[in-house]
Amino acid sequence: MYILLILFGAIVSYFFWIQYIYYRQNSAKSRKHWLRFMLCRDKQIKSSQTSDLTGDVRALFLTAHPDDECMFFAPAILRLVELNASVHLLCLSQGNYYNQGFQRREELLDSCAVLGIPASQVTIHDCKELPDDPNVEWSISMASSLILKHIRAHSINLVLTFDGRGVSGHSNHTAIYKAVRILNSPTDCSLVSLLTIGVLRKYLSFLELPISWLLPSDLCCVIGSKGYIQAKRAMLCHRTQLLWFRYLYIWFSRYMIINTFQVIDQGPKNLKIY
């Protein structure tokens, strides 16, 4: 009986801890931290000025396929939209692996509308050098060139994409990370990658939050039940992808609720412009 009481107390304490972290992450102080990180890389901007510069955040999410935006990046997108940032999406393929490219393009636009990204700020590339195919090695220099042109065209100052493991290990995801690492990006543009975590943590849903909070990261964003419902609605827009295991992903993946990022250390700059 005594052991059961201790176990019950531990479970209750854990849930209270989750609630505390959630409210702390969504406090006004946490929002200011977001702005400092996103804007203070520019030496001309002082951290004390960031409270008035929300609209100056011009964020670009780099994805490989339609549905990446809601499967992996929904918490960050929703937080940035909430902060009135200008959010853009660049998808480097239209997801034509099963010859469903046209439908998946429309599904992506519907998903972005749910997440708060206007169609005018969504760009979908369809070129033979960057196909939706895990068995094809993408041209890193071409991907870098497309990304850099987009950054310059829209004066982007924050880029968010996959890390070197690509969350799911998909070769197209990791190719984008490699392309970003060699970018000759503007000095005021911050580059961050979404941290890949192990399978056990990945499917703990909101129960994983204390782990992400304790472990080091450069940027962490969390959404609550309202944001989760919105992310779920966005995922349900991808009707061609709704196989049985996708429903399990929607219910249990922590990426539907939590995103943690690290700053990308850029390698040698050997970009060729096409």
Backbone torsions as a table, in degrees:
resi	resn	phi	psi	omega
1	MET	NA	-43.1	-179.5
2	TYR	-63.0	-40.4	179.1
3	ILE	-65.0	-39.2	178.5
4	LEU	-63.7	-39.5	178.3
5	LEU	-65.0	-40.3	177.7
6	ILE	-64.1	-43.6	179.3
7	LEU	-62.8	-43.9	178.9
8	PHE	-62.3	-42.8	178.9
9	GLY	-63.5	-38.3	179.0
10	ALA	-65.4	-41.5	179.9
11	ILE	-65.2	-45.7	178.9
12	VAL	-61.4	-43.2	178.8
13	SER	-61.8	-39.7	179.7
14	TYR	-62.8	-42.8	-180.0
15	PHE	-68.2	-37.5	175.1
16	PHE	-64.2	-36.6	177.5
17	TRP	-63.1	-44.2	177.7
18	ILE	-59.2	-44.6	-179.4
19	GLN	-64.2	-40.4	178.4
20	TYR	-61.9	-46.1	-179.6
21	ILE	-62.7	-42.3	-179.3
22	TYR	-59.8	-48.4	-179.0
23	TYR	-67.8	-33.2	177.1
24	ARG	-68.1	-42.2	179.9
25	GLN	-65.3	-28.2	-178.0
26	ASN	-101.5	14.0	178.3
27	SER	-77.7	167.4	179.1
28	ALA	-61.8	-36.3	179.9
29	LYS	-63.7	-39.7	179.1
30	SER	-65.6	-37.4	179.0
31	ARG	-64.6	-37.8	177.3
32	LYS	-64.5	-35.9	177.5
33	HIS	-62.3	-41.1	175.6
34	TRP	-54.6	-49.9	-176.0
35	LEU	-65.6	-40.3	178.3
36	ARG	-60.7	-44.7	-178.7
37	PHE	-63.5	-43.7	-173.5
38	MET	-74.8	-30.7	-172.4
39	LEU	-109.7	-25.4	-172.1
40	CYS	-80.9	0.2	171.8
41	ARG	-66.5	-23.9	175.2
42	ASP	-80.6	118.0	-174.5
43	LYS	-63.8	-15.5	-178.6
44	GLN	-82.7	-9.3	-177.8
45	ILE	-108.9	125.9	178.5
46	LYS	-91.1	148.3	-177.3
47	SER	-60.6	-28.8	-179.1
48	SER	-70.0	-13.9	-178.2
49	GLN	-93.5	-9.7	-168.8
50	THR	-66.5	-22.5	-177.9
51	SER	-63.9	-19.5	-179.4
52	ASP	-105.2	9.6	-171.5
53	LEU	-118.4	24.3	-177.8
54	THR	-56.2	-44.7	-177.6
55	GLY	-67.2	-12.9	179.8
56	ASP	-83.2	-4.5	176.4
57	VAL	-78.3	120.0	177.7
58	ARG	-121.1	96.3	-171.3
59	ALA	-98.2	141.5	177.0
60	LEU	-123.6	121.0	173.5
61	PHE	-95.5	125.5	-179.9
62	LEU	-104.0	119.3	179.9
63	THR	-128.0	165.3	-178.9
64	ALA	-99.0	-31.8	-173.9
65	HIS	-141.4	153.5	168.7
66	PRO	-59.2	134.5	-177.4
67	ASP	100.3	-16.3	175.0
68	ASP	-60.1	-36.0	-173.8
69	GLU	-62.3	-36.2	-178.9
70	CYS	-98.2	-27.8	178.4
71	MET	-68.4	-34.9	-171.7
72	PHE	-119.1	-34.5	-168.7
73	PHE	-112.2	5.7	-174.9
74	ALA	-54.9	-45.5	-179.8
75	PRO	-58.3	-43.8	-179.8
76	ALA	-67.9	-41.3	178.9
77	ILE	-61.1	-47.6	-177.4
78	LEU	-64.9	-38.2	178.1
79	ARG	-65.7	-42.2	179.8
80	LEU	-66.7	-41.2	176.5
81	VAL	-61.9	-40.6	177.7
82	GLU	-60.5	-33.1	179.8
83	LEU	-83.9	7.5	179.7
84	ASN	63.7	27.1	175.0
85	ALA	-75.3	157.8	173.5
86	SER	-87.0	108.6	-174.1
87	VAL	-104.7	127.0	178.9
88	HIS	-118.2	156.1	176.3
89	LEU	-132.3	130.5	174.3
90	LEU	-119.8	112.1	179.1
91	CYS	-105.1	121.5	-170.1
92	LEU	-85.6	1.4	170.1
93	SER	-149.9	161.4	178.9
94	GLN	-98.3	12.1	174.4
95	GLY	69.7	50.3	-173.1
96	ASN	-99.3	22.7	-176.8
97	TYR	-58.7	-38.3	178.2
98	TYR	-106.8	27.9	179.6
99	ASN	57.0	41.1	178.4
100	GLN	-118.5	24.1	-172.9
101	GLY	-55.2	-44.4	-177.1
102	PHE	-64.6	-46.5	179.7
103	GLN	-63.8	-40.3	-177.5
104	ARG	-69.4	-31.1	174.6
105	ARG	-61.6	-46.4	180.0
106	GLU	-66.4	-38.1	177.9
107	GLU	-63.9	-37.9	178.3
108	LEU	-63.6	-43.5	179.3
109	LEU	-63.6	-39.5	177.5
110	ASP	-64.5	-43.0	179.5
111	SER	-62.7	-44.0	-179.8
112	CYS	-64.1	-36.2	177.5
113	ALA	-61.8	-40.0	177.7
114	VAL	-65.2	-38.9	-178.5
115	LEU	-77.8	-13.9	177.5
116	GLY	102.5	13.3	177.5
117	ILE	-100.2	117.4	-179.2
118	PRO	-67.1	151.8	-177.9
119	ALA	-59.0	-30.4	-179.6
120	SER	-66.8	-15.5	-178.9
121	GLN	-111.4	18.8	176.4
122	VAL	-115.7	125.1	178.4
123	THR	-122.2	129.0	-179.7
124	ILE	-120.5	117.7	179.5
125	HIS	-91.1	147.0	176.6
126	ASP	-139.9	87.2	178.9
127	CYS	-129.0	147.5	-172.5
128	LYS	-65.7	-22.7	179.0
129	GLU	-74.4	-16.8	-178.3
130	LEU	-127.4	65.2	-178.0
131	PRO	-80.5	157.9	172.2
132	ASP	-77.3	90.3	-176.6
133	ASP	-161.7	114.7	-178.9
134	PRO	-66.8	-14.6	-178.2
135	ASN	-95.2	-0.8	179.9
136	VAL	-107.7	130.3	178.4
137	GLU	-83.0	118.4	-178.7
138	TRP	-70.5	152.0	172.6
139	SER	-75.4	108.0	-177.3
140	ILE	-64.6	-40.9	-178.9
141	SER	-66.2	-38.2	178.0
142	MET	-67.5	-43.4	178.5
143	ALA	-60.8	-42.4	178.5
144	SER	-61.7	-41.4	-179.8
145	SER	-62.7	-45.0	178.8
146	LEU	-62.7	-42.4	-179.4
147	ILE	-65.0	-45.2	-178.3
148	LEU	-63.1	-42.4	177.9
149	LYS	-60.8	-38.7	179.6
150	HIS	-68.2	-41.4	178.3
151	ILE	-60.0	-46.1	-178.8
152	ARG	-69.3	-39.8	-177.4
153	ALA	-65.1	-31.9	-175.4
154	HIS	-113.0	11.8	178.8
155	SER	50.4	47.9	-177.7
156	ILE	-69.9	136.0	175.7
157	ASN	-121.1	6.4	174.2
158	LEU	-148.7	122.1	178.2
159	VAL	-115.7	129.4	179.6
160	LEU	-124.5	128.8	-178.5
161	THR	-154.2	-167.2	-178.9
162	PHE	-75.4	163.0	172.4
163	ASP	-95.1	-170.9	-174.9
164	GLY	-66.7	-14.8	177.3
165	ARG	-102.7	-6.5	171.4
166	GLY	65.8	20.3	-179.8
167	VAL	64.4	-57.2	-179.3
168	SER	-103.3	-2.8	-178.7
169	GLY	83.2	3.9	-178.9
170	HIS	-64.1	133.2	-176.2
171	SER	-63.2	-31.1	177.6
172	ASN	-67.5	-34.4	177.0
173	HIS	-65.6	-47.7	-177.6
174	THR	-67.9	-28.5	177.5
175	ALA	-63.9	-37.4	178.5
176	ILE	-64.2	-42.0	177.5
177	TYR	-59.4	-44.4	178.7
178	LYS	-62.3	-38.6	179.5
179	ALA	-66.4	-39.1	-179.9
180	VAL	-69.2	-35.2	-177.9
181	ARG	-62.6	-25.3	-178.0
182	ILE	-104.0	11.8	-179.6
183	LEU	-66.4	139.4	166.8
184	ASN	-91.8	64.0	-173.9
185	SER	-76.6	157.0	176.2
186	PRO	-56.8	150.9	-176.2
187	THR	-65.4	-24.1	-179.3
188	ASP	-92.2	13.2	-178.5
189	CYS	-104.5	119.8	177.7
190	SER	-88.4	137.4	-179.5
191	LEU	-117.7	122.7	-179.3
192	VAL	-132.4	151.3	-179.2
193	SER	-122.4	144.7	-179.5
194	LEU	-76.0	123.5	-175.9
195	LEU	-70.2	130.3	173.4
196	THR	-83.4	134.4	179.1
197	ILE	-122.1	167.3	-178.7
198	GLY	-68.2	163.4	-175.2
199	VAL	-60.5	-42.9	-178.4
200	LEU	-60.4	-50.2	178.3
201	ARG	-63.2	-37.3	-175.2
202	LYS	-59.1	-33.1	-175.4
203	TYR	-110.7	29.7	174.1
204	LEU	-93.4	-1.8	-178.8
205	SER	55.0	-136.9	-176.0
206	PHE	-69.2	-17.0	179.4
207	LEU	-66.8	-15.2	-179.6
208	GLU	-81.4	-12.3	-172.8
209	LEU	-52.4	-48.2	-179.7
210	PRO	-59.5	-33.1	179.3
211	ILE	-66.1	-47.2	178.4
212	SER	-63.0	-34.4	-178.6
213	TRP	-69.7	-35.5	-177.7
214	LEU	-80.2	-36.3	-177.0
215	LEU	-77.6	149.1	-176.3
216	PRO	-68.5	138.6	172.4
217	SER	-157.4	159.8	-180.0
218	ASP	-87.4	-20.9	-177.0
219	LEU	-154.2	132.5	179.9
220	CYS	-135.8	131.2	175.9
221	CYS	-134.9	142.5	-174.3
222	VAL	-133.2	139.7	174.9
223	ILE	-117.3	154.5	179.6
224	GLY	-94.4	-160.9	-175.2
225	SER	-62.8	-38.2	179.2
226	LYS	-64.1	-45.2	178.7
227	GLY	-65.8	-38.1	178.3
228	TYR	-61.7	-42.8	178.5
229	ILE	-60.5	-40.2	178.3
230	GLN	-65.2	-43.8	178.0
231	ALA	-63.0	-39.0	178.3
232	LYS	-64.1	-43.0	177.8
233	ARG	-60.9	-38.6	178.5
234	ALA	-64.8	-43.0	179.4
235	MET	-63.7	-37.1	-179.3
236	LEU	-69.5	-13.4	174.6
237	CYS	-68.2	-24.6	-178.3
238	HIS	-86.1	70.8	-172.7
239	ARG	-62.0	-34.4	-178.6
240	THR	-69.8	-14.3	-176.2
241	GLN	-105.2	2.3	-172.1
242	LEU	-85.2	67.5	171.2
243	LEU	-80.9	169.6	-172.1
244	TRP	-58.0	-37.3	-176.4
245	PHE	-73.9	-19.9	175.9
246	ARG	-68.8	-34.0	176.7
247	TYR	-65.4	-37.8	175.7
248	LEU	-63.7	-39.6	178.1
249	TYR	-61.5	-45.4	-179.4
250	ILE	-58.9	-40.0	-176.7
251	TRP	-76.5	-35.8	-167.6
252	PHE	-115.6	-15.0	-176.1
253	SER	-72.9	131.5	177.3
254	ARG	-70.3	-19.1	178.8
255	TYR	-68.7	-13.4	174.1
256	MET	-78.9	-11.5	-174.4
257	ILE	-128.1	-33.5	-171.4
258	ILE	-129.5	134.6	170.6
259	ASN	-126.7	133.6	170.8
260	THR	-125.5	138.3	-175.1
261	PHE	-126.2	156.1	170.2
262	GLN	-128.9	151.4	178.4
263	VAL	-66.7	138.5	179.8
264	ILE	-84.4	122.8	173.1
265	ASP	-83.4	114.8	-175.4
266	GLN	-80.0	142.9	178.4
267	GLY	-92.0	-160.6	180.0
268	PRO	-59.6	140.9	-179.6
269	LYS	-92.6	100.9	178.7
270	ASN	-126.8	38.4	-175.1
271	LEU	-70.9	133.5	171.9
272	LYS	-107.0	131.7	-179.1
273	ILE	-91.0	128.8	179.6
274	TYR	-100.8	NA	NA
